[in-house]
């Protein structure tokens, strides 16, 4: 066998090894991304229109499992509280323990500790609530409103309760990170709350998980495609080497 032939075989074996490695790594990333997502996130179906236009009734959202202590102002959370019907509900946190919530300031603004809050996510632009209200949020509690303020049954309905409409932090089960269906993307953190102590929450690892899945798919397809391509190239090379030039004896 010629040296050239042995070199070609060596390249072929190396290519096969790299192809198999790519498929193996791709499978790890693909399956690992899904497994990681299943551990961190839980899907929910939004039951009402109280959070439009952020999420609509029937939307399928991905919510990151978190502890109530991790909740920040501006988060859209899934919670369950007996006073609210003892079923999972989706609302936005606008106040935490110690905050003074009021509405509506001149121009229809919601205020937190006297500071007007720009709420670009509201369904009713320029009107934070159809009714005026004030509340002081007890420590360890959260004040929650829907983005559709004209129809949402939220903390305003429970203002006469002992907690002035708030719910305990430990009632929170998860924080909504993305709308999975229809695929409307990530739920952004409101900038208006970033200046308050504690700031806004950091995005969850969903983008990293999706990245791992996508890279895994690319590696699997690329590794699987290498075999047929390499075999075709090898056949073509053999045919060229075995072809007798015109006029040769």
C-alpha positions, 0 to 999 in steps of 0.5 A: 500500500502506498504512503498516500493511501495510508495517509488517507486511511489515517485521515478517515479514521481521525474523521470518524473519531471526531464525528463520533465525538461531535455526536456524543457531545451534541447528545450530552448538550441536547439532553442536558439542556432539556433536563436542566430546563425541566429542573429549573422551569415549570410550564403554566397556562395563564387562565385569564386576561388580567395580565394582557398585553404581557401575557394573554389567556391561554398563553403557555409560559415558562416560570422559573422555580424560585423561593419567595425571598428571591422575588423583586419588584417588577417580577411577574410571578405565579402564586397561590393564596387561599384568600385569592381562591387557592389556585395558581394565579399570575400577577406582577409584583409592584411592592414589597415589605415596607413599601407605600403604594399609592394611586393615582398621582397626577397623570394617572401614575402609580407611585411606590414610596412617593416615586412615580413608576413608568409602566410601559407594560400596561394595557391602559396606557397612561392610567395605572388604575381606574380607582384611587387607593393606598396601601402599606405593605407589611414585612414579608408580604408582596403587593400584586397587580395585573397589567390589565388594570381595568379587569384584573382582580388583584391586591386592590380587591383585598385592600380591606384584608389584614395585609392590605391586599398583600400576599406572603412571599412564601405564596410564590411558586415561580417567576415567569421568564418567557412565553413559550406558546405562542413564542413571544420571547422573554418577559423583560424586567421593568427598568422603573424598579431598578433604582429601588433597593434590591433592584430587579431580578436577573434573567433566569438561565433559559437562554443558556439552556436553549443555547445548549440545545441548539449547539447540541443539535448542530453537533449531532447533525454535523457529526452524523453528516460527516460519515456520508460526506467522507465516504463520498469523498473517499470514493471520489479520490479512489476513482481518480487514482484508479482512472487510466490516463488517455493514451497510456499503455 
